[in-house]
Amino acid sequence: MKFRLFFLVAFLLILTGIRWWFAANVELSPEESYYYLWAQHPDISYYSKGPGIALAVLAGTSLFGPTEFGVRFFSPLLALGTSIFVYLLGHKLFREKVAFWSVLTLNLLPVFNFESILMTVDSLSVFFWSAALYFFWLALERSPRFSIFWPGTGVLIGLGFLCKYENAFQLFSILFLLCVVPKYRGELRRPSFYVLLMGFLLFLLAPVIWNQEHEWIILEHLFERRGVDALFAFRPSHLGESLGLQLAIYSPLLLLGFLGALLGSIRKSFQNSKICFLLAFAWPLIVTYTILALYQSGEPGWTGPAFVSVGILATHFWWHLAKQNRLAGGASVAALILGGLLGSIALNTDLVRMIGIPFPYELDPSSRLHGWKTVAETVDNFRVNFENKLGTKVFLIGNRFQTSSLLSFYLKDKRVEGPGHPPVYIPESQDIQNEFSFWPRYDEFVEAGPSAKRDTTFTEESGINPFIDRTALYITDAPETSPPQNLQSAFTRWELLAVYQLDRRRLPLRQIRLFACYQYQTLPL
């Protein structure tokens, strides 16, 4: 036991160091650069999520500066924390061997490895989910006595909710468990459960206040994301697509092992409260994801928190099965090896290209982590040369928030147009599209100063637009032959100036087009 614990500690510390190295040496993903911009615009909540991810990025960059390492500093630490909570819970529920192998399995999952380097909402969500899971078990252990672990669980679920709203599913799992397990049912008549709820409700205030101030825009976001039309588009093929994504991010053999343990443990859950506990925190997310997947392809990482408890359950299930059947033991070892191999490839897909396999970047999810420094440098140089020819300064517009966020992070000359302005805008729109819509925009009218020269042609009420008659560079990584219609309508004329092909390892990575849009006049209403 001591040797296993020593090995596990050494393994996790070395792995954390490796993850920090990757965090410092791999370019940001579009989402990470987007969250970095969130951190530059602190708020109590945001368009699609709570403030958790922005606070984590702000803390990291405050310590280590606006670098990839600063943005991602906490992600490997969150993975380490998640591993510790999984070990503690596995040890409490079963035995040390189950805890040991549960942590190893978790850290061999490709999706967990990926999210242990990138700073994503899932990194935070899974950490707080596993912490709340452990605290709730400690609360149940001390039942019927009240303990600090009841409000502690509510606080951890609340913190997870501020990172990803799906963490609130834990409240349903807790209520379900208290209802179906007779020895815990009495907690519904005691104050413990309601103190837990109060601990959670405190964290509802920030998103509620923000959405109340912004006309409950979160409902519109969820409406668009799930889509009413999609609810009537019942397509079993979507379920196949979602299953394929799940097989890819969890590794095929590990996912099959998890699902086998999940289904194989249902009967035992009626007699074993520990198994019922683990199932209660897994099936609501998995069933919800499956139902949604029948109508549209869901986000594959949405099921991540469920596999914290499923991982412990699967380790316990296959450990006992392996003692009775050598074939099961061999299959378990093969699943772990394959998971580790796929996890390594997920971190560095160049390993495939190094052995001579021309793995195209259009099929490589990690392609979004490469080439943006070069693109930003190209845009920087092109802008300077173009401005010298034009004789005036221009502003930048990206084709979508991902492009604008990455350029905003990597441009050396960020050149913001005013307080709160992003270095690169997105195309103007009357609709709320994302967080860019809430920051200062180039289509807004501002109050004119006392010494400002008034031009009544381009004023709206008492304001003026300082971008009138200015030229913009429109940068897109999409195969567009012209700017979008709203840009064409807002500018007097446009032209394609340059097309840059970016290759990596002798394979095409992405193509960048730069358009000049002349004499901005605002979008006609």
N, C-alpha and C positions, 0 to 999 in steps of 0.2 A: 504493500500500500504506500509506504513512504517513497519507494523508488518511483512508483507511478505518479505520485504527486509532484515529486522533484522533476520528473521528465515533463509533466504537463506544464508546470510553471516555466521551465526553461523553453519549452516549445512555444508557449504563448508570448513570452518576452522577445524571443528571436523573431517570431512572426510579426509582432508589433513593430519591431525595428525595420523589418523588410517592408512592411506596409508604409511606414513613414518615408522610407527611401523612394518607393514608387510615388507616394503622394507629392514629394518634392520634385520629381523628375518626369512627370507625365502632365501634359497640358490639361487645362480645365475642360470639363464637358460643358455643353451649352447651358444646362440647368445650373451648374455650379457658378458660372459667370453671371447668370441671371440672379441667383441668390446673393452673390457678392454685391450686385447693384441694390438689392433689397437692404443689405446691411448698411449701405451708404445713405439710405433713406429710412432711418428708424421710425417704426410706427407700432401701435399696439396690436395691429393685425394687418393682414394683406388680402388681396383680391381672392386668392384661392386657398390660402392656408393661414394658420396662426403665425405668431412671430418667432417660433422656436428655431427654425433653420436660420433666420436672419441673425438672431442673437448668437448662435453658435459660430457663424462665419465672422460676425463682428468681434467676438471674443478672440478668435484665432488670429485674425488680421491685426487686432490691436497688440497682440503679443509678438507676432512675427512679420508684420507688414503685409502689404497687398501682393502676396506671392501665392503660388500654388500650395506651398507648405502651410502658409498662414490660413488659407481658406479651408484646408483639409485637416488641420492639426488634430482636431478632436475626433475625427472619424475612426482612426485606429484605436484610440482610447475607448471609444464607445463599443467597438468590437471586443476589446479586452474585457470591458465591464459586462457586456452581454454574456461572454464566455464564463465569467465568474459566477454570475447569477444562475446560468444553466447548470454549472457544476454544483452549486449549493442546493439548488432545487432537486436535482437528480439524486444527490446524496441524502437529502431529507426524505424523499419519497421512496427510494429503493435502497441502493447500496453504492459504495464508492466506485465499483467497477462500471456500473451503469452511468454514473456521473462522469467518469473519465472518458468513456467511449462516446457519450453524448456530446461532450465538448469537442472531441476530435472530429466527429461527424459534422458538427456545425461548421467547423473551420475548414472542412473539405468541400463544402457546398460552393459551387461556382458563384452563385448570386451573393452569398455572404462575403466571399473573398472580394468581390467587385465593390460591394457597398462598404467594406472595411477600409477602402482607400478613398473612394469618392465621398464628398460631403453631400449626402442626399437626405431627404426627409425620411427615407426608409431606415437609414442608419440610426437616426434618433428614435424613430417609432419603435423599432425592434428592441432597442436598449430599454426604453421606458416600459415597454410591454413585458419584457422578461423580469425587470425589477418589480413591477406591480404584481406579477405572477408569484414571485417568491415571497413578497410581503403578505399577499393574501393567504398563502399557505401558512405562514407563521401566525397570522391572525386566527385561522381555523384551528391550528394546533392548540392555541390557548383558549379556545371556545369551551365553555360559555363565558369565561372571564373576558372583560374588556381589556384591550391592549392598544398601545400606540400604533400597532400595525394596521388597525382599521382605518383611521384617518390617513396614515401613511400611504396605504393602497390608493385611496381616493386622490391624494396629491399626485402620486406617480401617474395615475391614469390621466389626470388633468394636464400634467406636463407633457405626456405623450399626445394628448388631444391638441395641444398648442403647436405640435410638430406635424401631426397628421390626424385629421378628423376621424379616421377609421379606428383609432385607438379607443374610442368610446364604446366599441363593440364589447370591450371587457366588462362593462356594466351589465350588459345582457347576459354574458357568460356567468357572472357572479350571481345574478338573480336566478338564472336557470339552475345553477348548482344548488343554491340554497333551497329551491323549491323541490328538487327531485331527490335529494339525499336526506333521508329522515332525520339523521342525527344533527344535521345543520339547519333544519327547518325552523328551529326555535329562534335562530338569529333574526328572522323577520319580525319577531315579537319583541326583540330587544333593541336598544338604541344603536348598537354597533354598526349595523348595515346603513342606517340613516346618517350616522356620523361620516361614514365612508362617502355617501352621496354628497353631503355638504362639503367635504374636502374637494370633491370633483367640481361641484357647482361654482366654486370660487374662480375656477379657470375658464368658466364660460363668459365671464364678464367682458374680457378684452375683445373676443370676436363678436359678441352681441353688440357692444357699444360701437365698434367700428362699422359693422354692417348696418346698424340703425342710422349712423351718420351718412352712410353711402347707399341708402334706399334698398337695403337687403340684397346687394349685388351678388352675394354668395348663392342665393336661390337661382338667379339667372345663370350663374356659372355652372351649377349642378344640372340645371335644366338643359343647357347646351351640351354639357359633357355626356350625360346619359342619353338625352334627346328623347322627346316623346315619340318622334317618328321611329326611333330605334326600338322602342318597346313593342311596336307592332311588326317589326321586321324579324320574326322568329326564324332563325336559320341555324339548323344543327351544325352546319359547316363552321360557324363561328366557334362552337365548342371544340371542334377539332383543331382549329387554329390556336385557341387558348391553351389546349392541352400540349400542343407542340412547343409553345413558348415555355410552359411549365417544365417540360422535359429538358429543354435547353438550359434553363437557369438553375435547376436543381440537380441535374445529371440524371439520365434515364433510369439507371439501376437504383439510385438512392430514392428517386421519386416513387418508383414502383414499390420499393421496400417500405416507404412511409405510408403509402396508401394501403398496402397489404396489412401493415400493423394497425392502421386506423380501423379498417373493416374487421380485422381479426380480433380486435379488443372490445368490440361493442358488447358482446354477450357478457364478458367479464366485468364490464363497467356496472352491471346491475348488482354485482356482489362486492365489488372493490371500489371504495370511495376514492382511492388515489388515481385509479385509471379513469374513473368518472370525472375527476377534477381535470385531468389532462385533456380528455375529450371535450369537456365543456368549453375550454378555451381554444379549441381548434375548429369544431364543426360549424359554428355560426359563420365564420369568415369564409370557409371553404364552400359551404352550401350557397351563400350569397354570391360568391364569385362565380360558381357554376351556373346559377340561374341567370346572372347578368351575361355570362359568356354565351348563353343560348341566343341572345339578341344582338350582341356586338362583342368584338374582341376586347377583352379587358386588359388592364395593366397587369403584366405578369407578376410584379413585385407586391401586388395587393395582398397576396396570401402569405407573405413573409412572416408576420407575427404568429400566425397559426402554427407554423412549423417549428416554433420554439418548443411548445409542448408536444407536438407530434414527434419531434426528434428524440425527446426523452422517452416517450412512449414506444417508439420504434426500436430504440436501443434496448429497452427492457424486453420487448417482445422477441426480437431476434436473438438476444443473448440466451434466453431460455430455450428457444427453438434450436439454436446451434449446439447446445449441450446434448440434445436428443438426436440431432440429425447433422452429420458432417457436411452434407450437401448445402444445408442452410448456412453453416459456418463459412464454407467456401464462397457462397454467393455474397455473403456479407462483406468478406474481405475484398472480393472483386468489385463490389459496389463502391467501397471506400477508395480503392486504387483508382478506379475510373473517375470518381468524383474529384480526387486530388489532381489527376491529370488534366481534366477539363477545366478545373479551377486555375491551374497554372497557365493553360492556354488562354483562358479568359483575361488574365492579367497581362499577357504579352502574346498576342496573336502572331507576332513576327516569328515566333518559334516555328510556326507552320511554314512560313516563307523561307526560313533559314535552311529547311531540309529540302527545298526545291519545289514546294507546292505553291503554285501561283494563286493564292487565296485572294479573290477580288475584293476591293474595299467596299463595294456596294453591298456585299453580303456580310461584311464585318461590322458588328455593332460598335466596336472600339475605334472605328475610323473617325468618329466625332471627337476623339481625343488627340488628333494629330493635325498638324499643318496650320493652325490658326495664328501662331506666332509669325510664320512666314507671310500669311495673308495680311496680317496687320502691318507688317513692315512694308509690304508692297503697297498697301493703301496709303500709309504715311508718306512714302516717297512720291507716289503718283499725285497725291493731293498737293504737295509742295510744288511740283513741276507745273501742275495744272493751274494753280493759283498765280504762279509767276507769269504764265502766259495770259491769264485772264485779267490780272492786275487787281484782284480783290479776293477777299477770304470767302470760302464756301463752308457749308455745313454738311453733315453726313446723315444719310438715311439707310438703314439696313432693311432687307426684304422681309424679315420676321424678327421676333424678339430674340431668338437664339443667335442669329447673326449679329444683331446690334449689341447684345450682351457680350459676346466673345470679343468683338472689336473694341468695345468700351473698356474691356479689361486689358487687352494686349497692345492697343495703340500707345506708342511712346508719347506722342503729342495729343493728349486727350482733349484739350481745348474746349471746355464746357462753355456754353453760351451765356450762362447765368447761374445763380444759386439754385441748386436742386436739379438742374438740367442734366440729363445723361449725355455722355460724349457722342453717342450715336442714337438717332431717333428711329422710330418705326413709322411706316406710312400713316398719315393722319386718317382718322375715321371717326364718324359720329357715334359708333358703337364702342362700348367698353370691351377691349380685347384682352388685356392683361395688365400687369402692374405699371407698364409704361403709360397707360392711359391716365394714371393718377399723378404722374410727375409733370413738371413744366414741359410744354410741347411747342413745336414750331408753328402750330396753327392757332395758338391762343393770342387773344388781345390783352394787352397790359395797360395799366393806367399810365398816361403820359406825364412826364415830369413838368414842372413849371416852365423850364427853359426849352422844352422839346418843341420842335417845329411840327405844327399840326397840319396833316393832309387829310381833308375831309373825305377824299376818295377812298382811302383805305383805313377808315376808322369804324369801330363798332361801339355804339353808345359813346362812352367817354374814353375809350381805349385805342391803342394803336398796336399794330403788329410789327415788331422790329425786323421780321424776316422778309417783309415785302420787298420785291425786286431783287432778292438775293438768289444765288445759284446754289444748288445742292448736288452732291455726288450720291447717286443711288447704287448701293453695293448689294449684289445678290449672288447666292451660290446655287440658285435654281436655273434651269436651262430656259431663261426668259429671252425673248427677242425684243421686248419693249418693257418699260416700266408699267406697273399696274394702272388701271384706268383712273383711279383717284389722283395719282401723281400727274398723269397726263393732263387731267382737267385743272389741276392747281397751278401748273407751270405753263409759261408761254410756249415753250418748245423743249424738246429733248433730243439727245443723240447718244448712240453707243460709242464709247471712247476706247475701251480696251477689253480684251478677254484674256484671262490668265489661266493656264492649265497647270495645276500643281500635281506633280508626280512624287511618289514615295516608293523606294525600293523597286524602281522601274515599272511601277504600276500606277495608273491614274487614280489620284485620291479625290480631288474635287476641282471644279472649274468656277472661277470667279469672273463676273461681268461687272463693269463699271459704266454707268450711264451719267451723263451730265443733264441736269434738269434746270433750265434757265428761267430767271425772273418769276419768282414765286408770287402769286396773286391771291392766295387762299382758295380753298375748295368752294365752288359755287353751291349755294344751298338749294 
